[in-house]
């Protein structure tokens, strides 16, 4: 699975980490964490702060996977509305799941403040904007459900949306003021430094090749060493490989590509996203965008399954940029990069316990900054001995996707179908300012 970190805006604008070592010995710990993305580092930090001896094993460098390549949007909640969660999981568990996901941004911004993480954190809200009237009605219901549960949210008219974004392509939506944005790689590295300051030992270039259990303990073997621990957390998400094949087959890794412009000139920056919100829309192949701390316009959408980012992967981004903001014509795209997003069949992140002392969290469906951080804390709580039933989060059995080997073909066909649906539904949007 190929990604590109070196060409990303985030890699180019992030303070470097001190060099980390490869695991080169056999050692013991109370908790071994496999994967140094948001999930793994959050789990390590929370466990280490509770006094546990923690070792983290990262296959590459910190931030080479999805946690260092995403759009940096900090979004509350899940793909499903709270009422849907309560209908599917029952009132008690569904309400707990909504509360956990809804408060996930609080955890992100609390960790940033508590550990003095410099990551361009901005909590000015998240906009979800409708591309047509039918989608707008759905967003109005979503905002109402969250407001009834105490969220600081409001419905937006088309004029509101245009004023907040500087584009007239949307017919309204809602603002969720729990959300915001971060420099995703700087946030991850800050969490990693906080975990190491709390006693965590973190090793890079240390892919786990084999995980086995003997005598009540787990042994994670790498090319040059091993870690033996009572509890293991697998936190590899969309980058889960065949060493953990049963988990790999529970998600579909979907590519997401981003581009960034040169910094906007002052006269354009004043009218484009002047309040600093991050944005997602309701296209089936959604677009998400925001400004970075230097005023670069950053836009992402789904990509192809070629190497990331293939030369053919970004014309769609250039088209989207022209469609949303014609005034940006001629502003060069200075960065192109991409990574993978783990999608689950039910649209909900999964917390698994495949065997005693073996935990896993994955499948954030594009909302990983907040939800993966929260999942790491949940995994740490379970590793510390808290009963699964008191976590307030479902712990289902591991159910691999049938015919998973065909998932790429199916995803490619689905993306093409959804792109066609998006094109057909453009006509459902009324002109800006027209009566509803």
GUSE-15449 format. One line per 3 residues: number of its first residue (from 0); for each residue x, y, z of N, C-alpha, C. Coordinates in steps of 0.1 Angstrom, whole numbers. Example, Ala and Ser with C-alpha at 12.3 -4.5 7.8 and 13.67 -1.06 7.14 Angstrom:
0> 132:-57:78:123:-45:78:132:-33:78 | 128:-22:71:137:-11:71:129:0:79 $
REM end
This chain:
0> 9:-12:0:0:0:0:9:12:0 | 8:20:-10:17:32:-12:11:44:-7 | 18:52:1:13:66:4:25:75:1 $
3> 21:88:2:32:98:0:31:108:11 | 41:108:20:42:117:31:52:128:28 | 63:125:20:73:135:18:68:147:10 $
6> 58:145:1:53:156:-7:41:163:-1 | 38:160:12:26:166:18:29:180:24 | 19:188:24:20:201:31:24:199:45 $
9> 19:189:52:21:188:66:36:184:69 | 41:175:61:55:171:63:64:183:60 | 61:192:51:69:203:47:68:214:58 $
12> 58:214:66:56:226:75:56:221:90 | 61:210:93:61:205:107:75:204:112 | 76:208:125:89:207:132:93:193:133 $
15> 105:189:130:110:175:130:110:170:145 | 108:157:145:110:150:158:125:146:160 | 129:145:172:142:139:175:143:125:169 $
18> 154:121:164:155:107:158:151:97:168 | 144:87:164:140:75:172:147:63:167 | 149:53:176:156:41:173:147:30:169 $
21> 153:20:162:147:8:158:148:-2:170 | 138:-10:172:139:-20:183:150:-30:179 | 159:-32:188:171:-41:185:174:-50:197 $
24> 164:-53:205:166:-62:216:153:-69:220 | 153:-79:229:141:-85:234:138:-78:248 | 126:-73:249:123:-66:262:109:-69:266 $
27> 106:-65:278:92:-67:284:86:-54:287 | 72:-54:287:64:-43:291:51:-48:296 | 44:-39:303:30:-42:307:20:-41:295 $
30> 23:-31:286:14:-30:274:23:-27:262 | 20:-35:252:27:-32:239:16:-27:229 | 20:-16:222:11:-10:213:17:-11:199 $
33> 10:-16:189:15:-17:176:8:-7:167 | 16:3:163:12:14:155:13:27:162 | 19:37:157:21:50:163:13:61:156 $
36> 1:58:153:-8:68:148:-16:74:160 | -27:81:157:-35:87:168:-39:76:178 | -45:65:173:-50:55:182:-39:50:191 $
39> -28:45:185:-18:39:193:-11:49:203 | -8:61:198:-1:70:207:-10:75:218 | -23:77:215:-33:81:225:-34:70:236 $
42> -35:57:231:-35:46:241:-23:46:249 | -11:47:243:1:47:251:2:59:261 | -2:71:257:-2:82:266:-11:80:278 $
45> -23:76:275:-33:74:286:-28:63:296 | -23:52:290:-18:41:299:-6:45:307 | 4:52:300:16:57:307:13:67:318 $
48> 3:76:315:-1:85:326:-7:78:338 | -12:66:336:-18:58:347:-8:50:353 | 5:51:349:16:44:356:20:31:349 $
51> 15:28:337:19:15:331:32:17:323 | 39:6:322:51:5:314:47:1:299 | 49:10:290:44:9:276:55:10:266 $
54> 54:1:256:63:1:244:54:2:232 | 58:11:223:51:13:210:60:9:199 | 55:1:190:62:-3:178:56:2:166 $
57> 64:10:158:59:16:146:66:11:134 | 59:7:123:65:0:112:74:10:104 | 70:22:103:78:32:96:83:43:105 $
60> 80:56:101:83:67:110:70:73:115 | 70:80:126:58:85:132:52:95:122 | 40:93:118:32:102:109:33:98:94 $
63> 39:87:91:39:83:76:26:77:72 | 17:73:81:4:67:77:-6:78:78 | -19:74:79:-30:83:78:-30:94:88 $
66> -25:92:100:-25:102:110:-17:114:107 | -7:112:98:1:124:94:-3:129:81 | -13:123:74:-16:127:60:-30:132:58 $
69> -38:132:69:-52:136:67:-54:151:67 | -67:155:66:-70:169:64:-69:177:77 | -68:171:89:-67:178:101:-80:184:106 $
72> -91:179:101:-104:184:106:-108:176:119 | -112:183:129:-116:177:142:-131:178:142 | -137:166:140:-152:165:138:-158:157:150 $
75> -169:163:155:-176:156:165:-186:146:159 | -189:135:166:-199:125:161:-194:116:151 | -203:107:146:-200:97:136:-208:100:123 $
78> -207:91:114:-215:93:101:-230:92:104 | -234:85:114:-248:83:117:-253:93:127 | -265:97:126:-271:107:136:-273:100:149 $
81> -274:107:160:-277:101:173:-289:93:173 | -300:97:167:-312:89:167:-310:75:161 | -302:75:150:-299:63:143:-291:53:152 $
84> -281:59:159:-273:51:168:-282:44:179 | -291:52:184:-300:47:195:-309:36:189 | -313:38:177:-322:28:171:-315:15:168 $
87> -302:16:164:-294:4:160:-289:-3:173 | -284:4:182:-277:-2:194:-286:-2:206 | -298:3:206:-306:5:218:-303:18:224 $
90> -313:23:232:-313:36:237:-300:39:246 | -297:29:255:-286:32:264:-272:32:257 | -269:21:249:-256:20:243:-255:30:232 $
93> -266:32:224:-266:42:214:-263:56:219 | -270:60:230:-267:73:236:-253:74:241 | -247:63:247:-233:64:251:-224:65:239 $
96> -227:59:228:-219:60:216:-219:74:211 | -231:80:210:-232:93:206:-225:103:215 | -226:101:228:-219:110:237:-204:108:236 $
99> -199:96:235:-185:94:233:-179:101:221 | -186:99:209:-181:105:197:-183:120:197 | -194:124:203:-197:138:203:-187:146:212 $
102> -182:140:222:-172:147:231:-158:145:226 | -155:137:216:-142:134:211:-133:147:209 | -139:158:202:-131:170:201:-127:176:214 $
105> -135:175:224:-131:180:237:-118:173:242 | -117:160:240:-105:153:243:-93:158:236 | -95:160:222:-83:165:214:-78:178:219 $
108> -87:188:221:-83:201:225:-78:202:239 | -83:193:248:-78:192:261:-64:187:262 | -61:176:254:-47:171:253:-38:181:248 $
111> -42:189:238:-34:199:232:-30:209:242 | -40:214:250:-37:224:261:-29:218:272 | -32:206:276:-26:200:288:-11:197:285 $
114> -8:193:273:6:189:270:13:200:261 | 7:212:260:13:223:253:18:219:239 | 9:213:231:12:208:218:10:219:208 $
117> 20:223:201:20:233:191:16:227:177 | 3:229:174:-2:223:162:-12:231:154 | -11:244:156:-20:253:149:-35:250:152 $
120> -38:246:164:-51:242:168:-61:254:167 | -72:252:161:-82:262:160:-96:256:162 | -103:261:172:-117:256:174:-127:266:171 $
123> -129:268:158:-139:278:153:-151:271:147 | -151:258:147:-163:250:143:-160:243:130 | -170:234:127:-170:226:115:-183:228:108 $
126> -182:231:95:-194:232:86:-196:220:78 | -209:215:78:-213:205:68:-223:211:60 | -221:212:47:-229:220:37:-235:211:27 $
129> -248:215:24:-256:207:15:-255:211:0 | -254:201:-8:-253:204:-23:-267:204:-29 | -277:200:-22:-291:202:-28:-301:202:-16 $
132> -313:205:-20:-324:207:-10:-326:195:-1 | -326:183:-8:-329:171:0:-318:169:10 | -306:171:7:-295:170:17:-296:180:28 $
135> -301:192:24:-302:203:34:-313:199:45 | -324:193:41:-334:188:51:-328:178:60 | -319:169:55:-313:159:63:-303:166:73 $
138> -296:176:69:-287:183:78:-294:191:89 | -306:196:85:-314:203:95:-318:194:106 | -322:181:102:-326:172:112:-314:168:121 $
141> -302:166:114:-290:163:122:-287:174:132 | -287:186:128:-284:197:137:-294:197:149 | -307:194:146:-317:194:157:-314:183:167 $
144> -310:171:162:-307:160:171:-296:163:180 | -285:170:175:-274:173:183:-277:184:193 | -285:194:188:-288:205:197:-296:200:209 $
147> -305:190:206:-313:184:217:-305:177:227 | -292:174:223:-283:167:232:-272:176:238 | -275:189:236:-266:199:242:-255:205:234 $
150> -254:201:221:-243:205:213:-246:220:209 | -235:227:207:-235:241:202:-236:241:187 | -248:240:181:-249:238:167:-260:247:162 $
153> -260:250:149:-270:259:143:-272:256:128 | -284:257:123:-287:255:109:-282:268:102 | -277:266:90:-272:277:81:-281:278:69 $
156> -285:290:65:-291:292:52:-281:293:41 | -285:294:29:-275:295:18:-267:308:19 | -273:319:24:-266:331:26:-256:330:38 $
159> -260:323:48:-251:321:59:-238:313:54 | -241:302:46:-230:294:41:-221:302:32 | -227:310:24:-219:318:15:-210:328:22 $
162> -216:334:33:-208:344:41:-197:337:48 | -199:325:53:-188:318:61:-177:312:52 | -181:309:39:-171:302:31:-166:310:19 $
165> -174:320:14:-170:327:2:-173:320:-11 | -181:310:-10:-186:303:-22:-201:302:-22 | -208:303:-33:-222:302:-34:-227:288:-39 $
168> -218:278:-38:-221:265:-44:-230:257:-35 | -233:262:-23:-241:253:-13:-254:261:-9 | -264:252:-7:-277:258:-4:-280:258:11 $
171> -270:257:20:-271:258:34:-265:246:41 | -267:244:53:-261:233:61:-262:236:76 | -252:232:83:-251:235:97:-237:237:102 $
174> -236:244:113:-223:246:119:-223:238:133 | -213:231:135:-211:224:148:-198:230:154 | -201:238:164:-190:246:171:-182:237:180 $
177> -184:225:181:-176:216:189:-163:213:181 | -164:214:168:-153:210:159:-142:221:157 | -132:217:149:-122:227:146:-111:220:137 $
180> -99:224:138:-88:219:130:-75:219:137 | -66:211:132:-52:210:137:-43:208:126 | -30:211:128:-20:205:119:-18:191:122 $
183> -23:182:114:-24:168:118:-11:161:122 | -1:164:115:12:157:118:18:163:130 | 17:177:132:22:183:144:15:178:157 $
186> 2:176:155:-6:171:166:-2:157:170 | 0:148:160:5:135:163:19:135:170 | 28:142:164:41:143:170:41:148:184 $
189> 32:158:187:30:163:200:25:152:210 | 15:145:205:11:134:214:22:124:216 | 30:120:206:41:111:208:51:116:218 $
192> 54:129:217:64:135:227:58:134:241 | 45:137:242:39:136:255:39:122:261 | 37:112:252:37:98:257:51:94:261 $
195> 61:99:253:75:95:257:79:102:270 | 74:115:272:77:122:284:71:115:296 | 60:107:294:53:100:304:59:86:307 $
198> 70:83:299:77:70:301:75:60:290 | 67:63:280:66:53:269:79:52:261 | 82:40:258:93:37:248:88:35:235 $
201> 92:43:225:87:43:211:98:39:202 | 95:29:194:105:24:184:100:25:170 | 108:30:160:104:31:147:111:21:138 $
204> 107:20:126:112:10:116:112:-4:123 | 101:-7:130:100:-19:138:87:-26:136 | 85:-30:123:72:-37:119:71:-50:127 $
207> 59:-53:132:57:-66:138:54:-76:128 | 62:-87:128:61:-97:118:53:-109:123 | 53:-111:136:45:-122:142:41:-119:156 $
210> 29:-122:159:23:-120:173:18:-134:178 | 24:-138:189:20:-151:194:18:-150:209 | 11:-160:215:7:-160:229:12:-173:235 $
213> 19:-171:247:24:-183:254:25:-179:269 | 20:-188:277:21:-187:292:14:-174:297 | 3:-171:290:-5:-159:295:0:-146:290 $
216> 10:-145:282:16:-133:277:17:-133:262 | 17:-121:256:19:-120:242:33:-116:238 | 38:-121:227:51:-117:222:50:-112:208 $
219> 54:-99:206:54:-92:193:68:-93:188 | 70:-99:177:84:-101:171:86:-92:159 | 97:-85:159:101:-76:148:114:-83:142 $
222> 119:-76:132:131:-82:125:143:-83:134 | 144:-74:144:156:-73:152:154:-74:167 | 141:-77:171:139:-78:185:124:-82:188 $
225> 120:-82:201:107:-86:204:103:-78:217 | 89:-78:219:84:-72:231:74:-82:237 | 75:-86:249:66:-95:256:58:-87:266 $
228> 45:-88:265:36:-80:273:23:-88:277 | 17:-84:288:4:-91:291:-7:-86:282 | -6:-74:277:-17:-69:269:-11:-62:256 $
231> -17:-64:245:-13:-58:232:-25:-50:226 | -22:-38:221:-31:-31:214:-27:-30:199 | -35:-34:190:-32:-33:176:-39:-20:171 $
234> -31:-11:166:-36:3:163:-31:7:149 | -34:-1:139:-28:1:126:-39:5:115 | -51:5:118:-62:11:111:-61:7:96 $
237> -61:17:87:-61:14:72:-48:8:68 | -38:8:76:-25:3:72:-22:-11:79 | -33:-17:83:-32:-31:89:-28:-40:78 $
240> -17:-48:80:-12:-57:70:-16:-72:73 | -10:-81:65:-14:-95:67:-8:-101:79 | 0:-94:87:4:-100:100:-8:-100:109 $
243> -18:-92:106:-31:-91:114:-42:-93:104 | -42:-103:97:-51:-105:85:-66:-104:89 | -69:-110:100:-84:-110:103:-89:-96:106 $
246> -80:-88:111:-84:-74:113:-84:-66:100 | -74:-69:92:-73:-62:79:-85:-64:71 | -92:-76:72:-103:-79:64:-116:-74:70 $
249> -116:-66:81:-128:-60:86:-130:-46:81 | -121:-40:73:-122:-27:68:-118:-27:53 | -122:-16:46:-118:-14:33:-110:-1:33 $
252> -97:-2:29:-88:10:28:-91:18:15 | -96:30:17:-100:38:6:-90:50:5 | -85:53:-7:-76:64:-8:-82:77:-8 $
255> -76:87:-1:-80:101:-1:-68:110:-5 | -71:119:-14:-60:127:-20:-63:141:-16 | -52:149:-13:-54:163:-10:-44:171:-18 $
258> -48:184:-20:-39:193:-26:-39:206:-18 | -29:214:-20:-29:227:-13:-23:237:-23 | -29:249:-22:-24:260:-31:-13:268:-24 $
261> -7:277:-31:1:287:-25:-7:295:-15 | -1:302:-6:-9:311:3:-18:321:-5 | -30:322:0:-39:331:-7:-35:346:-5 $
264> -36:354:-15:-33:368:-14:-43:375:-4 | -39:385:3:-48:391:13:-62:394:8 | -64:399:-4:-77:403:-8:-86:391:-10 $
267> -81:379:-12:-89:367:-13:-91:361:1 | -80:361:9:-81:355:22:-92:361:30 | -94:374:28:-104:381:36:-118:376:34 $
270> -121:370:23:-135:366:20:-136:350:19 | -125:343:19:-126:328:18:-124:323:32 | -134:316:37:-134:310:51:-128:320:61 $
273> -134:332:62:-128:343:70:-129:339:85 | -138:330:89:-139:326:103:-130:314:107 | -123:309:97:-114:298:100:-120:284:102 $
276> -133:282:98:-139:269:99:-134:259:89 | -135:247:92:-132:236:83:-146:231:77 | -146:226:65:-158:223:58:-158:209:52 $
279> -169:202:53:-172:190:45:-185:192:38 | -187:186:27:-200:187:20:-208:174:20 | -219:174:14:-228:162:14:-227:154:0 $
282> -218:158:-8:-216:149:-20:-213:135:-16 | -217:125:-23:-214:111:-20:-199:109:-21 | -192:115:-30:-178:116:-30:-174:129:-25 $
285> -174:130:-11:-174:143:-5:-161:151:-8 | -163:164:-7:-151:173:-7:-150:179:7 | -137:180:11:-135:187:24:-124:197:22 $
288> -125:208:29:-115:219:27:-114:228:38 | -103:236:39:-101:246:49:-88:254:45 | -85:263:53:-72:271:52:-62:266:62 $
291> -50:265:59:-40:262:69:-35:275:76 | -26:274:85:-22:286:93:-16:297:85 | -11:293:73:-4:303:64:-13:308:53 $
294> -26:304:54:-36:308:44:-35:300:31 | -30:288:31:-31:280:19:-44:273:19 | -50:272:7:-63:265:6:-60:250:4 $
297> -66:242:13:-63:227:13:-76:221:10 | -76:212:0:-89:205:-4:-86:191:-6 | -95:182:-2:-94:168:-3:-106:161:-8 $
300> -105:150:-15:-116:141:-19:-110:127:-21 | -119:118:-24:-114:104:-27:-106:104:-39 | -96:94:-39:-87:92:-50:-89:79:-57 $
303> -80:76:-67:-80:63:-74:-72:53:-66 | -72:41:-70:-64:31:-63:-50:29:-69 | -46:39:-77:-32:39:-82:-23:44:-71 $
306> -10:43:-73:-1:49:-63:-5:63:-60 | -3:67:-47:-8:80:-42:4:90:-42 | 2:102:-47:-9:106:-56:-5:104:-71 $
309> -12:96:-78:-10:94:-92:-12:107:-100 | -5:109:-111:-7:121:-119:-22:123:-122 | -29:112:-124:-43:113:-128:-53:115:-116 $
312> -47:116:-104:-56:117:-92:-60:131:-89 | -53:141:-94:-56:155:-89:-64:163:-99 | -67:160:-112:-76:168:-120:-89:170:-113 $
315> -94:160:-106:-107:162:-100:-106:173:-89 | -95:174:-83:-93:185:-73:-92:199:-79 | -85:199:-91:-84:212:-98:-98:216:-103 $
318> -106:207:-108:-120:210:-112:-128:215:-100 | -127:208:-88:-135:212:-77:-131:226:-72 | -118:229:-73:-113:242:-69:-119:253:-78 $
321> -119:250:-91:-125:260:-100:-140:262:-98 | -146:251:-95:-161:251:-93:-165:259:-81 | -157:256:-70:-161:262:-57:-156:277:-56 $
324> -144:279:-62:-138:292:-60:-132:297:-73 | -140:302:-83:-134:306:-96:-124:317:-94 | -125:324:-83:-115:335:-80:-101:330:-77 $
327> -100:317:-75:-86:312:-72:-80:307:-85 | -86:309:-97:-80:305:-109:-66:311:-111 | -57:303:-115:-43:308:-116:-34:307:-104 $
330> -40:304:-92:-32:302:-80:-26:288:-81 | -13:286:-80:-8:273:-83:-10:263:-71 | -12:250:-75:-12:240:-65:3:236:-62 $
333> 7:238:-49:21:236:-46:23:223:-39 | 13:216:-34:14:203:-27:4:194:-32 | 7:181:-33:-2:170:-37:2:158:-29 $
336> -7:152:-21:-3:140:-13:-16:132:-10 | -14:121:-4:-25:112:-1:-22:101:8 | -33:95:14:-32:83:22:-44:75:22 $
339> -46:66:31:-57:57:31:-66:59:43 | -79:58:41:-89:59:52:-96:45:53 | -97:40:65:-103:27:68:-119:29:70 $
342> -126:23:61:-141:23:61:-146:10:66 | -156:11:74:-163:-1:80:-176:-3:73 | -181:-15:71:-194:-17:65:-206:-10:71 $
345> -205:-9:85:-216:-2:92:-214:13:95 | -202:18:90:-200:32:92:-196:36:106 | -193:27:115:-190:30:129:-176:24:132 $
348> -168:31:139:-155:26:143:-157:13:152 | -147:4:151:-148:-9:158:-137:-10:169 | -142:-14:180:-133:-18:191:-134:-33:193 $
351> -123:-40:191:-124:-54:192:-115:-60:203 | -119:-71:208:-110:-79:217:-110:-93:212 | -101:-96:202:-102:-109:195:-98:-121:205 $
354> -90:-118:215:-85:-128:224:-82:-121:237 | -81:-129:248:-78:-123:261:-64:-115:260 | -65:-103:264:-53:-94:264:-49:-89:251 $
357> -57:-91:240:-55:-85:227:-66:-76:223 | -63:-63:221:-73:-53:218:-69:-47:205 | -80:-41:198:-78:-34:186:-88:-23:184 $
360> -85:-12:178:-94:-2:174:-91:3:160 | -101:4:152:-99:8:138:-112:12:131 | -111:18:119:-123:21:111:-130:34:114 $
363> -123:45:112:-128:58:116:-136:65:105 | -137:59:93:-146:64:82:-144:79:79 | -131:84:80:-128:97:77:-129:107:88 $
366> -131:102:100:-132:111:112:-122:108:122 | -110:105:118:-100:99:127:-93:108:136 | -92:121:134:-85:129:143:-91:129:157 $
369> -104:131:158:-110:131:171:-113:117:175 | -119:108:166:-124:95:171:-113:86:174 | -102:86:166:-90:77:169:-84:81:182 $
372> -83:94:185:-78:99:198:-87:93:209 | -100:94:208:-109:89:218:-108:73:219 | -106:67:207:-105:52:207:-93:48:215 $
375> -82:56:214:-70:53:221:-72:53:236 | -80:63:241:-83:63:255:-92:52:259 | -101:48:251:-110:36:254:-101:23:255 $
378> -92:22:246:-83:10:246:-74:10:258 | -70:21:262:-62:22:274:-70:19:287 | -82:24:287:-91:20:298:-93:5:299 $
381> -95:-1:288:-97:-16:288:-84:-23:292 | -73:-18:287:-60:-24:290:-57:-23:305 | -62:-12:311:-60:-10:325:-69:-18:334 $
384> -78:-26:328:-86:-35:335:-101:-31:337 | -105:-20:330:-119:-16:331:-127:-26:323 | -139:-31:329:-147:-41:321:-152:-35:308 $
387> -153:-44:298:-157:-39:285:-171:-33:285 | -180:-38:294:-194:-33:294:-195:-19:300 | -184:-14:307:-185:-1:313:-178:10:304 $
390> -173:6:292:-166:15:284:-176:25:277 | -189:21:276:-198:30:269:-196:29:254 | -190:18:249:-187:17:235:-189:2:231 $
393> -195:-1:220:-197:-15:217:-184:-23:215 | -183:-35:218:-172:-44:216:-176:-56:209 | -179:-55:196:-184:-66:188:-173:-77:185 $
396> -178:-89:181:-168:-98:176:-162:-94:163 | -151:-100:160:-144:-97:147:-152:-104:136 | -156:-96:126:-164:-102:115:-157:-97:102 $
399> -148:-105:96:-142:-101:83:-153:-99:72 | -150:-90:63:-159:-88:52:-158:-99:42 | -170:-104:38:-170:-115:28:-164:-110:15 $
402> -157:-119:9:-150:-116:-4:-142:-103:-3 | -135:-102:8:-127:-90:10:-117:-88:-1 | -112:-98:-7:-102:-97:-18:-107:-89:-29 $
405> -120:-88:-31:-126:-81:-42:-130:-67:-38 | -126:-63:-26:-131:-50:-20:-126:-38:-29 | -114:-39:-34:-109:-28:-42:-117:-26:-55 $
408> -120:-38:-61:-128:-37:-73:-142:-31:-70 | -148:-36:-59:-161:-31:-55:-161:-16:-51 | -150:-12:-44:-149:2:-41:-147:11:-53 $
411> -139:6:-63:-137:14:-75:-151:16:-82 | -158:5:-83:-171:5:-90:-181:14:-82 | -180:14:-69:-189:22:-61:-186:37:-63 $
414> -173:40:-63:-169:54:-64:-174:59:-78 | -173:51:-88:-178:56:-101:-193:58:-101 | -200:49:-95:-215:50:-94:-218:63:-86 $
417> -212:65:-75:-215:77:-66:-211:90:-73 | -201:90:-81:-197:102:-89:-208:105:-99 | -214:95:-105:-225:97:-114:-237:102:-107 $
420> -240:97:-95:-252:102:-87:-249:116:-83 | -237:120:-79:-234:134:-76:-237:143:-88 | -233:139:-100:-235:147:-111:-249:149:-115 $
423> -257:138:-113:-271:139:-116:-279:147:-106 | -274:148:-94:-282:155:-84:-278:170:-83 | -269:175:-91:-266:189:-91:-278:198:-95 $
426> -287:192:-103:-298:200:-107:-309:201:-96 | -307:194:-85:-317:196:-74:-314:208:-66 | -303:215:-68:-300:227:-60:-307:239:-66 $
429> -314:247:-57:-320:259:-61:-309:270:-62 | -312:280:-70:-302:291:-71:-300:298:-58 | -288:304:-55:-286:311:-42:-296:322:-40 $
432> -301:323:-28:-310:333:-25:-325:331:-29 | -328:321:-37:-341:318:-41:-350:313:-30 | -363:316:-30:-371:311:-19:-371:296:-17 $
435> -372:291:-5:-371:277:-2:-383:270:-7 $
REM end
